Amino acid sequence: MLEIIVFGKGYGEAILVRVNEKWIVIDSFIEHKSMQPIALKYFSDKGYDIEDIVGVICSHWDTDHVKGISEIIEQHSDGLSVCLPIAYNDTRFTEYVLFNADETIGITSEFLKVLRLIKKKSGNRVYAISDRNLFQKEIGDPEVCLKALSPNDNQYTKFLDSISIPTKGQRKTHISLEENKISIVAYIKTCIDAILLGGDMENSQDGWESICDNFNDAKCHVFKIPHHGSQNGYNGSVWGRIVDRPISIITRYNPSNLPTDEMVEKIAKESSSVYVVGSRPKKDRSTINIVKKYGDHGTIKTMSMLDADYGYVRIYKKTKDEPWDIETYGAVEIH
């Protein structure tokens, strides 16, 4: 079994990946009705055992990607393996996080909780850098490849150089202006198919250009689009080089009105189908076109609600030769 579930709510992104019976969590947000991390709510709704989660990837430390990560680690009985961008292992980043730790903003408070819980529960910290394999022991299947395609050495260095440690009396307001540039791009390949998770990686010589130049593996047929479908997350070389007419998933980011209709159309031309996940701003919800096209890539089961606060798309198949099955729930648009 290879399965990916992408959740979005207009401000928040989270992903679950299942390989056989092992689950990986990538990023998190809080579902406001249950006040649970969306991954834990999904597991509870489906009656799944959270002990089947073997690893957590924090693609990068932006607010819309990290809320609830610490609760996932805390509720798991064992010490979970947690993957972070390698720059977070540097003393300059640690110095920043610890500055005025008792008055820290929520985003760094969550980071400190994660580090303390890893230590308390004897969890394993894994630091991602391009071409590093992740969670091999935890997945326990030599035919499964889960590796980071980013960040690379240049991105790592530039991120650390961008960190500004406040002086006494100042307040820290943001970790770094370079945060997206160290986002983890994850590549997952099994005997069934391959998936590309684009994180919030942006288009630059050190970003997507470098990833494309160094990629030499099986092409992907499912693609979580980077940076909410923004123009600065788009790189034409990815299409055909790493992905081949994929099922593409975009999560909404309403503060910046992402994705635009123009970018959705552009991505749709390169994809077998496109799923835009997450609620629109309330003023725009009446204009939602719930289902534009069913596509030709498998079975689609759709449950859409105009006023849903979040949505998800579930994409899965059990064998290499069968088509992908797709289910959607809540605030999802299909193109």
C-alpha positions as CSV (number, residue, x, y, z in Angstrom):
1,M,0.0,0.0,0.0
2,L,1.2,3.5,-0.9
3,E,-1.1,6.3,0.4
4,I,-0.9,10.1,0.8
5,I,-3.4,12.3,2.5
6,V,-3.0,16.1,2.1
7,F,-4.9,18.4,4.5
8,G,-5.4,22.1,4.2
9,K,-7.6,24.8,5.8
10,G,-6.7,28.0,4.1
11,Y,-3.9,28.6,6.7
12,G,-2.3,25.4,7.6
13,E,-0.9,22.3,5.8
14,A,-0.3,18.8,6.9
15,I,0.4,15.5,5.2
16,L,0.1,11.8,6.1
17,V,2.0,9.2,4.1
18,R,1.4,5.4,4.6
19,V,3.9,2.9,3.3
20,N,2.5,-0.6,4.0
21,E,1.3,-0.2,7.6
22,K,3.8,2.5,8.7
23,W,2.8,6.2,8.8
24,I,4.9,9.3,8.4
25,V,3.5,12.8,9.5
26,I,4.7,15.8,7.5
27,D,3.8,19.1,9.1
28,S,0.7,19.9,11.2
29,F,-2.1,22.3,11.9
30,I,-4.8,22.4,14.6
31,E,-8.4,21.5,13.6
32,H,-10.3,24.2,15.5
33,K,-13.4,22.2,16.5
34,S,-11.6,19.3,18.1
35,M,-8.5,21.5,19.0
36,Q,-6.4,18.5,17.9
37,P,-3.5,18.3,15.4
38,I,-5.3,17.3,12.2
39,A,-3.3,14.0,12.0
40,L,-4.5,12.9,15.4
41,K,-8.1,13.9,14.6
42,Y,-7.9,11.8,11.4
43,F,-6.5,8.8,13.2
44,S,-9.2,9.1,15.9
45,D,-12.0,9.4,13.3
46,K,-10.7,6.4,11.4
47,G,-9.9,4.3,14.5
48,Y,-6.2,4.1,13.6
49,D,-3.5,3.5,16.2
50,I,-1.1,6.4,16.6
51,E,1.6,3.9,17.5
52,D,1.7,3.1,13.8
53,I,3.2,6.6,13.3
54,V,7.0,5.9,13.0
55,G,8.3,9.4,12.1
56,V,7.5,13.1,11.9
57,I,9.0,15.5,9.3
58,C,8.9,19.2,10.0
59,S,9.5,20.6,6.5
60,H,10.4,24.1,7.9
61,W,9.4,26.2,10.9
62,D,6.6,28.4,9.6
63,T,3.5,28.8,11.7
64,D,1.1,27.3,9.1
65,H,3.2,24.1,9.1
66,V,4.1,23.3,12.7
67,K,1.2,23.8,15.1
68,G,0.5,20.6,16.9
69,I,3.8,18.8,16.2
70,S,4.6,18.7,19.9
71,E,1.3,17.1,20.8
72,I,1.8,14.4,18.2
73,I,5.1,13.5,19.8
74,E,3.7,13.8,23.3
75,Q,0.7,11.5,22.7
76,H,2.9,8.8,21.1
77,S,4.0,6.3,23.8
78,D,7.5,5.7,22.2
79,G,10.2,8.2,21.3
80,L,9.3,9.2,17.8
81,S,12.0,10.0,15.2
82,V,11.7,13.6,14.2
83,C,13.3,15.1,11.1
84,L,14.2,18.8,10.8
85,P,16.2,20.8,8.3
86,I,19.9,20.5,9.1
87,A,20.3,24.2,9.8
88,Y,18.3,23.7,13.0
89,N,21.2,21.8,14.5
90,D,23.5,24.8,14.4
91,T,24.4,26.8,17.5
92,R,23.3,30.1,15.8
93,F,19.8,28.8,15.4
94,T,19.7,27.4,18.9
95,E,20.9,30.8,20.3
96,Y,18.1,32.5,18.4
97,V,15.4,30.1,19.7
98,L,16.7,30.4,23.3
99,F,16.8,34.2,23.3
100,N,14.1,35.4,25.7
101,A,12.7,31.9,25.7
102,D,10.3,32.7,28.5
103,E,8.7,35.4,26.3
104,T,9.0,33.7,23.0
105,I,6.5,34.0,20.2
106,G,4.4,30.9,19.6
107,I,6.4,29.5,16.7
108,T,9.6,29.2,18.7
109,S,7.7,28.1,21.8
110,E,6.5,25.1,19.7
111,F,10.0,24.4,18.6
112,L,11.3,24.3,22.2
113,K,8.5,21.9,23.2
114,V,9.5,19.6,20.3
115,L,13.1,19.5,21.4
116,R,12.3,18.9,25.0
117,L,9.9,16.1,24.2
118,I,12.4,14.4,21.9
119,K,14.9,14.4,24.8
120,K,12.3,13.4,27.4
121,K,11.0,10.5,25.4
122,S,14.5,9.4,24.1
123,G,13.4,10.2,20.5
124,N,15.7,10.3,17.6
125,R,16.5,13.6,15.9
126,V,17.2,13.3,12.2
127,Y,18.6,16.3,10.2
128,A,17.7,16.5,6.6
129,I,20.1,17.7,3.9
130,S,19.9,16.9,0.2
131,D,20.3,13.2,-0.7
132,R,20.1,12.0,2.9
133,N,17.9,8.9,3.4
134,L,15.3,9.3,6.2
135,F,13.6,6.8,8.5
136,Q,15.1,3.7,6.9
137,K,15.2,1.8,10.2
138,E,11.7,3.0,11.2
139,I,10.1,2.0,7.9
140,G,12.0,-1.3,7.9
141,D,11.6,-2.1,4.1
142,P,14.7,-2.0,1.9
143,E,12.5,-1.4,-1.2
144,V,11.3,1.9,0.2
145,C,13.3,5.1,-0.5
146,L,12.4,8.1,1.5
147,K,15.0,10.8,1.1
148,A,15.4,14.6,1.3
149,L,16.1,16.5,-1.9
150,S,16.8,19.7,0.0
151,P,18.1,21.8,1.7
152,N,21.6,21.8,0.2
153,D,24.8,23.2,1.6
154,N,24.3,26.7,0.0
155,Q,20.8,27.0,1.4
156,Y,22.0,25.9,4.8
157,T,24.7,28.5,4.9
158,K,22.6,31.4,3.6
159,F,19.9,30.6,6.1
160,L,22.3,30.7,9.0
161,D,23.8,34.0,7.7
162,S,20.3,35.5,7.6
163,I,19.6,34.9,11.3
164,S,19.7,38.1,13.2
165,I,20.1,37.7,17.0
166,P,18.3,40.6,18.7
167,T,20.2,42.7,21.2
168,K,19.2,43.1,24.8
169,G,15.8,44.8,25.0
170,Q,14.7,43.9,21.5
171,R,12.0,41.4,20.7
172,K,12.4,38.6,18.1
173,T,9.6,38.6,15.6
174,H,10.6,36.1,12.9
175,I,13.1,33.2,12.7
176,S,14.5,34.1,9.3
177,L,13.6,35.7,6.0
178,E,15.2,32.7,4.4
179,E,12.9,30.1,6.1
180,N,11.3,28.7,2.9
181,K,14.7,28.2,1.3
182,I,15.7,25.5,3.7
183,S,12.3,23.7,3.4
184,I,12.6,19.9,3.1
185,V,11.6,18.6,-0.2
186,A,10.9,14.8,0.3
187,Y,11.0,12.1,-2.4
188,I,9.2,8.8,-1.6
189,K,9.6,5.7,-3.9
190,T,8.3,2.2,-3.4
191,C,7.7,-0.7,-5.7
192,I,4.3,0.8,-6.4
193,D,5.1,4.4,-7.5
194,A,6.9,7.6,-6.4
195,I,5.6,10.8,-4.7
196,L,7.2,14.3,-4.5
197,L,6.4,16.5,-1.6
198,G,7.5,20.0,-2.5
199,G,7.3,21.7,1.0
200,D,7.6,25.4,0.6
201,M,10.7,25.3,-1.6
202,E,11.1,28.4,-3.8
203,N,12.5,28.7,-7.3
204,S,16.1,29.7,-7.3
205,Q,19.5,28.4,-8.4
206,D,20.0,26.8,-5.0
207,G,16.4,25.7,-4.8
208,W,14.5,23.9,-7.6
209,E,17.2,24.5,-10.1
210,S,19.7,22.6,-8.0
211,I,17.2,19.8,-7.1
212,C,16.4,19.3,-10.8
213,D,20.1,19.3,-11.8
214,N,20.9,16.6,-9.2
215,F,17.8,14.4,-9.6
216,N,18.4,10.9,-11.1
217,D,15.6,8.6,-10.0
218,A,12.2,7.3,-11.0
219,K,9.7,10.0,-11.9
220,C,6.8,10.9,-9.6
221,H,3.1,10.6,-10.4
222,V,1.8,12.4,-7.3
223,F,3.1,15.9,-6.5
224,K,2.3,18.1,-3.5
225,I,2.9,21.5,-5.2
226,P,5.4,23.7,-3.3
227,H,4.6,27.0,-1.6
228,H,0.8,26.8,-2.1
229,G,1.1,27.1,-5.9
230,S,2.8,30.5,-5.8
231,Q,4.7,31.8,-8.8
232,N,8.0,31.9,-6.9
233,G,7.5,28.2,-6.1
234,Y,7.1,27.2,-9.7
235,N,9.9,25.8,-11.8
236,G,9.3,24.5,-15.3
237,S,12.1,22.0,-15.2
238,V,10.4,20.0,-12.5
239,W,7.7,18.9,-15.0
240,G,9.1,16.1,-17.0
241,R,12.4,16.0,-15.1
242,I,11.0,14.8,-11.7
243,V,7.3,14.5,-12.2
244,D,5.4,13.0,-15.2
245,R,1.8,14.2,-15.6
246,P,1.1,13.9,-11.9
247,I,-1.9,14.2,-9.7
248,S,-1.1,17.6,-8.3
249,I,-2.2,18.9,-4.9
250,I,-2.1,22.5,-3.8
251,T,-2.9,23.7,-0.3
252,R,-4.5,27.2,0.1
253,Y,-2.7,30.1,1.8
254,N,-5.4,32.7,2.2
255,P,-3.2,35.5,3.7
256,S,-1.6,35.8,0.3
257,N,-4.5,34.7,-1.8
258,L,-2.7,31.6,-3.0
259,P,-3.1,29.9,-5.3
260,T,-4.3,32.3,-8.0
261,D,-6.6,31.0,-10.7
262,E,-3.9,31.7,-13.2
263,M,-1.4,29.4,-11.4
264,V,-3.9,26.7,-11.0
265,E,-4.6,26.8,-14.7
266,K,-0.8,26.7,-15.4
267,I,-0.3,23.7,-13.1
268,A,-3.3,21.9,-14.6
269,K,-1.8,22.0,-18.0
270,E,1.1,19.9,-16.7
271,S,-1.0,17.6,-14.6
272,S,-3.4,14.7,-15.0
273,S,-5.6,16.6,-12.5
274,V,-5.3,19.2,-9.8
275,Y,-6.8,19.3,-6.2
276,V,-6.9,22.6,-4.4
277,V,-7.3,21.8,-0.7
278,G,-8.5,24.2,2.1
279,S,-11.3,26.7,2.6
280,R,-11.3,29.9,0.6
281,P,-11.7,33.2,2.5
282,K,-15.3,33.4,3.6
283,K,-16.1,36.2,1.2
284,D,-15.2,33.9,-1.7
285,R,-16.8,30.7,-0.6
286,S,-20.0,31.2,-2.6
287,T,-17.9,31.1,-5.8
288,I,-16.4,27.7,-5.2
289,N,-16.7,25.3,-8.2
290,I,-16.6,22.1,-6.2
291,V,-15.9,19.7,-9.1
292,K,-14.6,20.9,-12.4
293,K,-13.4,17.6,-13.9
294,Y,-13.2,14.0,-12.7
295,G,-10.1,13.1,-14.7
296,D,-9.1,9.7,-16.0
297,H,-6.7,8.4,-13.4
298,G,-8.8,6.3,-11.1
299,T,-11.9,6.3,-8.9
300,I,-12.8,9.5,-7.2
301,K,-15.2,9.7,-4.3
302,T,-16.1,13.2,-3.3
303,M,-17.7,14.7,-0.3
304,S,-17.5,18.5,-0.5
305,M,-19.0,21.2,1.7
306,L,-19.0,24.8,0.8
307,D,-18.6,25.9,4.4
308,A,-16.1,23.3,5.5
309,D,-13.2,24.7,7.6
310,Y,-10.7,22.2,6.1
311,G,-10.5,19.6,3.5
312,Y,-8.3,16.7,2.5
313,V,-7.5,14.6,-0.6
314,R,-6.6,10.9,-0.1
315,I,-4.7,9.2,-2.9
316,Y,-3.8,5.5,-2.6
317,K,-3.2,2.2,-4.4
318,K,-2.1,-1.3,-3.5
319,T,-0.2,-2.4,-6.6
320,K,2.0,-0.9,-9.3
321,D,-0.4,-1.7,-12.1
322,E,-3.7,-0.5,-10.7
323,P,-4.8,3.2,-11.1
324,W,-4.7,5.6,-8.1
325,D,-7.9,5.8,-6.1
326,I,-8.8,9.2,-4.9
327,E,-11.2,10.4,-2.2
328,T,-11.8,14.0,-1.2
329,Y,-13.5,15.5,1.9
330,G,-14.6,19.0,2.8
331,A,-13.1,22.0,1.2
332,V,-11.5,20.6,-1.9
333,E,-11.8,21.9,-5.5
334,I,-11.0,19.6,-8.4
335,H,-9.6,20.9,-11.7
